[in-house]
Amino acid sequence: MIGRIPILSVSPVVDAGRWPARAVVGEAVPIRATVFREGHDAVAATAVLVDPTGAERERRAMTLIAPGLDRWETDVVPDGEGDWTFRVEAWSDPYGTWEHDSVIKVAADVDTELMLTEGALLLERAAGAKGRPKAHAKALQDAATGLRDASRPAQARLAAGTSAAVHAALAADPVREMVTASADYVLRVQRELALAGAWYEFFPRSEGSRFDKKTGTWSTGTLRTAAERLPAIAAMGFDVAYVTPVHPIGTTNRKGRNNTLDPLPTDPGSPYAIGSKDGGHDAIEPTLGTFEDWDHFVEQARAAGLEVALDLALQCSPDHPWVGEHPEWFTTRADGTIAYAENPPKKYQDIYPLNFDNDPDGIYAAVLRVVLTWVEHGVTLFRVDNPHTKPVRFWEWLIAEVNADHPEVIFLAEAFTKPAMMHTLAKVGFHQSYTYFTWRNTKDELTEYLTELSGETADYMRPSFWPTTHDILTPYMQYGGRAAFKLRAALAATMVPTYGIYAGYELVENVARPGVEEQIDNEKYEFKHRDWAAAQQAGTSLAPWLTRLNDIRRAHPALRRLRNIDFHLTGDDNVICYSRRLTAAQSPTGREDLVIVVANLDPHGIRETMVHLDMPLLGMGWHDGFAAHDLVTERTWHWGENVYVRLDPHEEPVHVVHVRGL
């Protein structure tokens, strides 16, 4: 049954409260609701935030943001991890009703004495409210006395009852009647890295690998040589070192270079073909090292200020111990063979998918044991390979089980699939999600997609933007050259709080295998030696660019939030402009932060155009001006509503502007 004062469409609420909405510590979370009542009496609303212990932590007056739609809003800021709750309280506002009516009636000299008397009675009652501070009680009593002073003109008496002091006292503790509360809704608050971070992906075996020209053979890198790469990753400003699977690799149907079926004896195989006589998901490929070497890798990462993410790929090589021990965990075809993985026209003959329906209890327990093994060895994040090919209920169970004792562990869903599945995986527990950003290139595509991601879906799905991956190299990246790599990194780093880079991005590795959108000589199937020092010395590495982007992200909290993106008009469809703003109240620093990005989406040509800024969205008046400091070039201009820009993709394809003097 609806309450005395209707409260509808409360947010953030996920599927009517079936799953909790998400936030991170220190994030300003917008609470919204539709609140109204019959007739013309004034109503108001308050958002109430309750911490995980059940203690009421914050009461925030809500503001009517859409009067014609009765939509109210305010922000609350949880300051610790755990399951918080919030509710909306709606109430009749007798003072608001009286003030509105009395201003009109006294001006028209209609029921003047009656209106002033009713106001005095109301304020006297408010002054006597239990717990009201003495200063506020005195202000209200003085106002009531002024309203009753018949020796003064009516307008002067009215002014006493509507003074700033009265408003301040009632804002702190309003007169509330017919108080109605919504249901309590859960707000799951997690650590900052669940929302905002920069990931760097690499294959450990490639770091330290060497090719012997005399013998024509490769020597593998190890976990120890991979650890030597960590300081450089940290120096670029990344937060997470993400490594592809480090488990034993099967030999049956092993893939050769470029995904061929005729491997050479020295080909290492795909690390996603997990399992051999040396073990399965809870073991380490012997050529990489041992758990002692892994622990050293994690220690070196932490010393550099990095956290370690591991690929969780729930599939098996035909040589995986589970194949012999639990054949029921796989799908058997009519001819008696186990079905290998397919994504037509792609075939993965070296991989058997798990069948979660044959023995769910057994598989669930085995996977949980695997995940906890790696958590015990320092893994705090998992990039989950193809979660959309496993039951959603499994992920809901697994993530809940892991986070019950290890709430710090973060799961990233690599699910390039239909929206319904992507969204549901996020709802049931995945902290972050890969997105379609990789294929969104035009201004219209990016604007539409970011508007979606920063809207209602932000209540549960946190996007992670990757310009390329070890599996994906789009035509835009193949043919856009260095400018495309700079631009897409800038967009990924400034459009959403979390983004990622795949190793080799610094070297602009953009040659595709003919006919497919992936790199030639794909690192999944072979070693790849990269001469980082030579590129740095030659000045061709994008490492300084990535470092600058990460420095900017760390300095500006507006870039580490999701819901705060606004788009502005440009005169050229190849130029996009957007702003990211936090008010002082929303910012964890207590200072307003405003960043404006203008980017040339054409990697081949110079673009000159006008940008038309929506000044109110920037918190300014239409005729205001401001100092626009480009964080990339360190140049400063005076900008206003209409701005001329010229962007040369072969110099700097993007302005990342900090608005100074706020």
C-alpha positions in Angstrom: 0.0 0.0 0.0 1.3 3.5 -0.8 2.3 5.7 2.1 0.5 8.8 3.2 2.8 10.8 1.0 3.8 8.9 -2.1 7.5 8.1 -2.7 8.1 6.5 -6.0 11.0 5.6 -8.3 13.7 5.7 -5.7 17.3 5.4 -7.0 19.9 4.0 -6.9 17.9 0.8 -6.7 18.8 -2.2 -8.8 15.8 -4.3 -10.0 13.5 -3.2 -7.2 16.2 -4.0 -4.6 17.0 -7.5 -5.7 20.6 -6.6 -5.8 22.5 -3.8 -4.1 23.5 -0.6 -5.8 27.2 0.1 -5.8 29.4 2.9 -4.6 33.0 3.3 -3.3 34.3 5.0 -0.2 34.1 8.7 -0.5 31.9 8.7 -3.6 29.1 11.2 -3.7 26.1 9.0 -4.5 23.0 10.7 -5.9 19.8 9.7 -4.1 16.7 10.5 -6.2 12.9 10.0 -5.7 9.6 11.2 -7.0 7.7 12.8 -4.1 4.3 14.5 -4.2 1.0 14.8 -2.4 -2.6 15.8 -3.1 -3.7 19.4 -3.3 -1.4 22.4 -3.1 0.3 22.0 0.3 4.1 21.9 0.2 6.1 18.7 0.5 9.7 18.0 1.1 12.1 15.1 1.2 15.1 13.9 3.1 17.6 11.2 2.3 18.8 9.1 5.3 22.0 7.2 5.2 22.6 4.3 7.6 26.0 2.7 8.1 26.7 -1.1 8.2 26.4 -1.1 12.0 22.9 0.3 11.8 23.8 3.8 13.0 22.2 6.7 11.2 25.1 8.6 9.7 23.7 11.3 7.5 20.4 13.2 6.8 20.4 15.3 3.7 17.7 17.6 2.6 16.7 16.8 -1.0 16.3 19.4 -3.7 13.4 19.6 -6.2 15.3 19.3 -9.5 12.3 18.8 -11.8 9.3 20.7 -10.4 6.9 19.6 -13.1 7.9 15.9 -12.5 8.2 16.1 -8.7 11.7 14.7 -8.9 13.9 15.2 -5.9 17.7 14.7 -5.4 20.6 15.0 -3.1 24.0 13.3 -2.6 25.2 11.1 0.3 28.8 10.2 0.9 29.5 6.9 2.6 32.9 6.9 4.3 33.6 3.2 4.9 33.3 -0.2 3.2 30.3 -2.5 3.8 26.6 -2.8 3.1 25.1 0.6 4.0 21.3 1.3 3.6 19.4 4.4 2.6 15.8 5.5 2.6 13.9 8.5 1.5 11.6 10.3 4.0 8.8 12.5 2.5 6.8 14.9 4.6 4.3 17.7 4.5 6.0 21.0 5.0 3.6 23.3 7.0 6.1 26.2 7.0 6.6 26.0 3.3 2.9 26.0 2.8 2.3 28.9 5.1 5.2 31.0 3.6 3.9 30.5 0.0 0.3 31.3 0.9 1.1 34.2 3.3 3.3 36.0 0.8 0.5 36.0 -1.7 -2.3 36.8 0.7 -0.6 39.6 2.6 0.4 41.3 -0.6 -3.3 41.2 -1.7 -4.5 42.0 1.8 -6.6 38.8 2.0 -6.9 37.3 5.4 -3.8 39.2 6.5 -4.2 39.0 10.2 -5.3 35.4 10.1 -2.2 34.4 8.0 0.2 36.3 10.4 -1.4 34.7 13.4 -1.1 31.2 11.9 2.5 31.8 11.1 3.2 32.9 14.7 1.5 29.8 16.1 3.5 27.6 13.7 6.9 29.2 14.7 6.1 29.1 18.4 5.4 25.4 18.1 8.6 24.9 16.2 10.6 26.9 18.8 9.5 24.6 21.5 10.5 21.4 19.7 12.6 19.1 21.8 16.3 19.2 21.1 16.3 22.4 19.1 19.4 24.5 19.7 18.8 27.5 21.9 20.0 30.0 19.3 17.6 28.5 16.7 14.7 28.4 19.2 15.3 32.1 20.1 15.3 33.1 16.4 12.0 31.3 15.8 10.4 32.8 19.0 11.6 36.3 18.0 10.1 35.8 14.6 6.8 34.7 16.1 6.9 37.8 18.3 7.4 39.9 15.2 4.5 38.3 13.5 2.2 39.2 16.4 3.4 42.8 16.6 0.3 44.7 15.5 2.0 48.0 15.8 4.1 47.3 12.7 3.0 47.2 9.1 1.8 43.8 7.8 4.8 43.5 5.4 7.3 44.1 8.2 5.6 41.5 10.3 5.7 39.0 7.4 9.4 39.8 6.9 10.0 38.8 10.5 8.4 35.4 9.9 10.3 34.7 6.6 13.7 36.0 7.6 17.1 34.3 6.8 17.4 33.3 10.5 14.1 31.5 10.3 15.1 29.7 7.2 18.4 28.6 8.7 16.7 27.3 11.9 14.1 25.3 9.9 16.7 24.0 7.4 18.6 22.5 10.3 15.5 21.0 11.9 12.3 21.5 9.9 8.7 21.1 11.0 7.7 17.8 9.5 4.2 16.4 9.4 2.8 13.2 7.9 6.3 11.7 7.7 6.4 8.8 5.3 9.4 6.6 4.7 10.3 4.5 1.7 11.7 1.0 2.0 15.3 0.6 3.0 17.7 -0.1 0.1 21.2 -1.5 0.2 24.2 0.4 -1.0 27.2 -1.8 -1.2 30.3 0.4 -0.6 33.6 -1.0 -1.8 37.2 0.3 -2.0 38.2 2.9 -4.5 39.9 0.5 -6.9 36.6 -1.1 -7.6 35.6 2.0 -9.4 38.8 3.8 -10.5 42.1 2.4 -11.6 44.6 2.0 -14.5 45.4 -1.6 -15.6 48.5 -2.8 -17.5 48.3 -6.3 -19.1 51.2 -8.4 -20.0 52.3 -12.0 -20.7 55.0 -13.0 -18.1 56.7 -15.4 -20.5 57.4 -12.7 -22.9 59.3 -10.5 -20.4 62.8 -11.7 -20.5 62.3 -14.0 -23.5 65.1 -14.2 -26.0 65.4 -15.5 -29.6 68.6 -17.4 -30.5 69.3 -16.7 -34.2 71.8 -19.5 -34.4 69.5 -22.2 -33.3 66.2 -20.5 -34.3 64.7 -21.2 -30.9 63.3 -19.1 -28.1 64.0 -19.1 -24.4 61.1 -18.2 -22.2 60.8 -15.4 -19.7 60.0 -16.4 -16.2 58.1 -14.9 -13.2 61.5 -13.6 -12.0 62.2 -11.8 -15.3 58.6 -10.6 -15.4 59.0 -9.0 -12.0 61.8 -6.8 -13.5 59.2 -5.1 -15.7 57.1 -4.0 -12.7 59.0 -0.8 -11.8 58.5 0.5 -15.3 54.8 -0.3 -15.2 54.5 1.5 -11.9 56.6 4.5 -13.2 54.0 5.0 -15.9 51.4 5.4 -13.2 49.4 2.2 -13.5 47.7 0.8 -10.4 47.3 -2.9 -11.5 49.7 -5.3 -13.1 47.4 -7.8 -14.9 49.0 -11.1 -16.0 47.5 -13.7 -18.3 47.2 -17.3 -17.0 50.4 -18.7 -15.5 49.2 -22.3 -15.2 50.6 -25.4 -16.9 49.8 -25.5 -20.7 48.6 -28.6 -22.3 50.2 -30.3 -25.4 47.2 -32.1 -26.9 46.0 -30.0 -29.9 48.4 -27.3 -28.9 48.1 -24.2 -31.2 51.1 -22.9 -33.1 51.9 -19.4 -34.3 48.9 -17.3 -35.4 46.5 -19.9 -34.1 47.6 -22.7 -36.5 47.1 -26.4 -35.9 50.6 -27.4 -36.7 52.8 -26.1 -33.9 56.6 -26.5 -33.9 58.1 -28.5 -31.0 59.3 -25.2 -29.4 56.0 -23.3 -29.6 54.8 -22.6 -26.1 51.1 -22.9 -26.8 48.2 -20.7 -25.5 48.2 -20.0 -21.8 44.5 -20.3 -22.0 44.8 -24.0 -22.8 45.1 -24.7 -19.1 46.3 -28.0 -17.6 48.9 -30.7 -18.1 50.6 -33.4 -16.2 52.1 -30.6 -14.1 48.8 -29.6 -12.7 45.8 -27.4 -13.4 44.4 -24.0 -12.3 46.1 -24.2 -8.9 49.5 -24.9 -10.4 52.2 -22.8 -12.2 53.7 -23.6 -15.6 57.1 -25.1 -14.7 58.9 -23.0 -17.3 57.7 -19.8 -15.5 58.8 -20.9 -12.1 57.3 -22.0 -8.8 55.0 -20.5 -6.2 58.0 -19.1 -4.5 58.7 -17.2 -7.7 55.1 -16.1 -7.9 55.3 -14.8 -4.3 58.4 -12.9 -5.2 56.5 -11.4 -8.2 53.7 -10.2 -5.9 56.1 -8.8 -3.4 57.9 -6.8 -6.1 54.6 -5.5 -7.4 53.5 -4.4 -3.9 56.9 -2.7 -3.4 56.3 -0.8 -6.6 52.8 0.3 -5.5 51.0 -2.2 -7.8 48.3 -4.7 -7.1 48.3 -8.0 -9.1 45.4 -9.2 -11.2 45.3 -12.7 -12.6 43.4 -14.1 -15.5 40.7 -16.5 -14.4 39.9 -18.7 -17.4 37.6 -21.5 -16.5 38.4 -23.9 -19.3 40.7 -26.9 -19.6 43.3 -28.4 -21.9 42.6 -32.0 -22.9 45.5 -32.7 -20.6 44.1 -31.0 -17.5 43.8 -33.3 -14.4 40.1 -32.6 -14.2 39.5 -34.3 -17.6 40.6 -37.6 -16.2 39.4 -37.2 -12.7 36.0 -35.7 -13.5 34.9 -36.4 -17.1 31.4 -35.5 -16.0 32.5 -31.9 -15.7 32.6 -31.7 -19.5 30.2 -32.2 -22.4 30.4 -35.5 -24.3 29.3 -35.5 -27.9 27.4 -38.3 -29.7 30.7 -39.9 -30.9 32.0 -40.2 -27.3 34.5 -37.4 -27.6 34.6 -34.3 -25.4 33.4 -31.2 -27.1 36.1 -28.5 -27.5 35.3 -24.8 -27.4 33.9 -23.0 -30.4 32.8 -19.5 -31.3 32.0 -19.9 -35.0 33.9 -19.5 -37.1 36.6 -19.6 -34.4 37.6 -23.0 -33.1 39.6 -23.7 -30.0 40.6 -27.4 -30.3 43.0 -27.0 -27.4 40.3 -26.1 -24.9 37.5 -28.0 -23.3 34.7 -25.9 -21.8 33.4 -26.9 -18.4 29.8 -28.0 -18.2 28.4 -26.5 -15.0 25.1 -28.5 -15.1 26.4 -32.0 -14.7 27.9 -31.6 -11.2 27.5 -28.0 -10.1 28.4 -28.7 -6.5 31.7 -30.3 -7.5 32.7 -27.7 -10.0 31.6 -24.8 -7.7 33.7 -26.1 -4.9 36.7 -26.8 -7.1 36.7 -23.3 -8.6 36.3 -21.6 -5.2 39.3 -23.6 -3.9 41.3 -22.4 -7.0 40.4 -18.7 -6.5 41.1 -18.8 -2.8 44.5 -20.4 -3.5 45.5 -17.4 -5.6 44.0 -15.0 -3.1 46.3 -16.6 -0.5 49.2 -15.9 -2.8 48.5 -12.2 -3.1 46.0 -11.9 -6.0 43.6 -9.1 -5.2 41.9 -8.8 -8.7 40.7 -11.3 -11.2 40.1 -10.6 -14.9 37.6 -13.2 -15.7 37.8 -14.7 -19.2 34.4 -15.1 -21.0 32.2 -15.2 -17.9 29.1 -15.0 -20.2 29.7 -18.6 -21.2 29.1 -19.8 -17.6 25.9 -19.7 -15.6 25.1 -16.4 -14.0 24.0 -18.1 -10.8 27.5 -19.6 -10.5 29.2 -16.1 -10.6 26.7 -14.7 -8.1 27.6 -17.6 -5.7 31.3 -17.5 -6.3 31.8 -13.7 -5.9 29.7 -13.7 -2.8 31.7 -16.6 -1.3 35.0 -14.9 -2.0 34.0 -11.4 -0.9 32.5 -12.7 2.4 36.0 -13.2 3.7 37.9 -11.1 1.2 35.9 -8.0 0.4 39.0 -6.5 -1.1 39.0 -8.9 -4.1 37.8 -7.4 -7.3 36.4 -9.2 -10.3 36.5 -7.8 -13.9 34.1 -9.4 -16.4 35.6 -9.8 -19.9 32.1 -10.2 -21.5 31.9 -8.8 -25.0 28.4 -10.1 -25.5 24.7 -9.0 -25.4 23.7 -6.2 -23.1 21.3 -8.3 -21.0 24.1 -10.7 -20.0 26.7 -7.9 -19.5 24.3 -6.0 -17.2 23.2 -9.1 -15.3 26.8 -10.1 -14.6 27.4 -6.7 -13.1 24.2 -6.9 -11.0 25.1 -10.2 -9.5 28.5 -9.1 -8.3 31.2 -8.3 -10.9 32.9 -5.1 -9.8 33.9 -4.0 -13.3 33.0 -4.8 -16.9 34.7 -4.7 -20.3 32.6 -2.6 -22.7 32.0 -1.9 -26.3 34.3 1.1 -26.2 36.8 -0.6 -28.4 34.3 -0.4 -31.3 32.8 3.0 -30.6 34.7 5.5 -32.7 32.5 8.4 -33.9 31.3 11.3 -31.9 27.7 10.1 -32.0 28.6 6.6 -30.9 30.8 7.8 -28.0 28.3 10.4 -26.8 25.4 7.9 -26.9 27.4 5.2 -25.2 28.8 7.3 -22.4 25.4 8.8 -21.8 24.2 5.3 -21.2 27.1 4.2 -19.1 26.9 7.2 -16.8 23.2 7.0 -16.4 21.1 4.4 -14.5 23.5 1.6 -15.3 26.1 3.4 -13.2 24.2 2.2 -10.2 25.6 -1.3 -10.7 27.9 -1.5 -13.7 31.4 0.1 -13.7 32.9 0.2 -17.2 36.5 -0.6 -18.0 37.8 0.9 -21.3 40.4 -0.9 -23.3 41.6 0.5 -26.7 43.1 -2.9 -27.6 43.4 -6.3 -26.0 45.5 -9.4 -26.8 42.5 -10.6 -28.8 41.2 -7.3 -30.4 42.8 -4.9 -32.8 40.1 -2.9 -34.6 40.5 -1.3 -38.1 40.6 2.1 -36.4 43.8 1.1 -34.5 45.2 -0.8 -37.5 45.2 2.2 -39.8 45.2 5.2 -37.5 48.8 5.1 -36.6 50.4 6.7 -33.6 47.8 9.4 -33.5 45.0 6.8 -33.0 46.9 5.1 -30.2 47.4 8.5 -28.4 43.8 9.5 -28.9 42.2 6.3 -27.8 44.3 6.1 -24.7 43.3 9.7 -23.9 39.6 8.9 -24.4 39.8 5.7 -22.3 41.7 7.4 -19.5 39.4 10.5 -19.3 35.9 9.2 -20.2 35.6 6.6 -17.4 37.3 5.9 -14.1 38.9 2.6 -15.1 40.8 1.8 -18.2 43.5 -0.7 -19.4 46.4 -1.0 -21.7 47.8 -4.2 -23.3 51.6 -4.4 -23.4 53.0 -3.2 -26.7 50.6 -0.3 -26.8 53.6 1.9 -26.1 55.2 0.6 -29.3 52.1 1.2 -31.4 51.8 -2.5 -32.4 49.1 -2.2 -35.0 49.7 -4.9 -37.7 46.8 -7.3 -38.0 46.7 -10.9 -39.1 45.1 -10.8 -42.5 41.3 -11.1 -42.3 40.9 -10.8 -38.6 40.8 -8.0 -36.0 43.8 -9.2 -34.0 47.5 -8.7 -34.1 49.7 -10.8 -36.4 52.1 -13.1 -34.5 49.6 -13.0 -31.6 51.3 -13.3 -28.2 48.8 -15.9 -27.2 50.6 -18.4 -29.3 54.3 -17.4 -29.1 56.9 -15.4 -27.3 57.2 -11.7 -28.0 60.4 -9.9 -27.1 60.0 -6.1 -26.9 63.0 -3.8 -26.7 61.5 -1.2 -24.3 64.8 0.6 -23.8 65.5 1.1 -27.6 62.0 2.6 -28.1 62.5 4.9 -25.2 65.9 6.0 -26.4 64.6 6.6 -29.9 61.7 8.7 -28.6 59.1 6.5 -30.3 57.6 5.0 -27.1 54.2 6.2 -25.9 55.2 5.5 -22.3 55.6 9.3 -21.6 52.1 9.9 -23.0 50.6 7.1 -20.8 52.5 8.5 -17.8 51.1 11.9 -18.4 47.5 10.6 -18.7 47.9 8.7 -15.4 49.4 11.6 -13.6 46.4 13.7 -14.8 43.9 11.1 -13.6 45.5 10.9 -10.1 45.6 14.7 -9.7 41.9 15.2 -10.7 39.2 13.3 -8.8 36.6 14.4 -11.4 38.2 11.8 -13.7 37.9 9.1 -11.1 34.1 9.2 -11.0 31.5 7.8 -13.4 28.2 9.8 -13.2 29.7 13.2 -13.9 30.2 13.4 -17.6 28.5 16.0 -19.8 28.8 16.6 -23.6 29.1 19.9 -25.3 28.4 21.0 -28.9 31.1 21.2 -31.5 31.0 22.4 -35.1 32.8 19.4 -36.5 31.6 15.8 -36.2 35.2 14.7 -35.9 35.7 16.8 -32.7 34.2 15.7 -29.4 34.0 17.8 -26.3 33.0 16.6 -22.8 33.4 17.9 -19.2 33.9 16.0 -16.0 32.9 18.0 -12.9 32.8 17.5 -9.1 31.4 20.2 -6.9 33.3 21.0 -3.7 30.7 18.9 -1.8 31.1 16.0 -4.1 34.9 16.0 -4.3 37.0 14.0 -1.8 39.4 16.9 -1.6 36.7 19.3 -0.6 37.6 21.5 -3.6 35.7 21.8 -6.9 37.4 20.0 -9.8 36.5 20.6 -13.4 38.2 19.1 -16.4 37.2 19.7 -20.1 38.4 17.4 -22.8 38.3 18.3 -26.5 39.5 15.6 -28.9 40.1 15.2 -32.6 38.6 11.8 -33.5 40.2 11.9 -37.0 43.7 10.4 -36.7 44.7 11.5 -40.2 43.8 15.2 -40.5 43.9 18.6 -38.7 40.6 19.8 -37.4 39.6 23.4 -36.7 36.2 24.2 -35.3 34.2 26.0 -32.7 33.3 24.4 -29.4 30.1 25.7 -27.7 30.3 25.1 -24.0 27.1 24.7 -21.9 28.2 27.1 -19.2 25.5 26.1 -16.6 26.7 22.5 -16.8 30.2 23.9 -15.8 28.6 25.7 -12.9 29.0 29.1 -14.5 26.9 31.8 -16.1 26.5 32.1 -19.8 28.8 35.2 -20.0 31.5 34.0 -17.6 35.0 33.4 -18.7 37.7 31.2 -17.1 41.4 30.3 -17.3 41.7 27.0 -19.3 45.0 25.3 -18.5 45.9 22.4 -20.9 47.4 19.7 -18.8 49.0 18.1 -21.8 50.8 21.1 -23.3 50.9 23.3 -20.2 49.5 26.2 -22.2 46.7 28.4 -20.7 44.0 30.3 -22.6 41.0 32.4 -21.7 37.9 30.5 -22.6 34.2 31.3 -22.5 31.0 29.9 -24.0 32.4 29.8 -27.6 35.9 28.5 -28.1 38.0 28.1 -31.3 40.2 24.9 -31.3 42.7 23.5 -33.7 43.9 20.0 -33.1 46.7 18.3 -35.1 46.6 14.6 -34.5 50.3 14.3 -35.4 51.2 16.7 -32.6 48.6 16.6 -29.8 45.1 15.2 -30.8 43.5 16.3 -27.5 43.1 19.1 -25.1 42.7 18.0 -21.5 41.9 21.3 -19.8 41.7 22.0 -16.1 39.5 25.0 -15.3 41.5 27.1 -12.8 40.4 29.6 -10.2 37.3 27.8 -9.0 
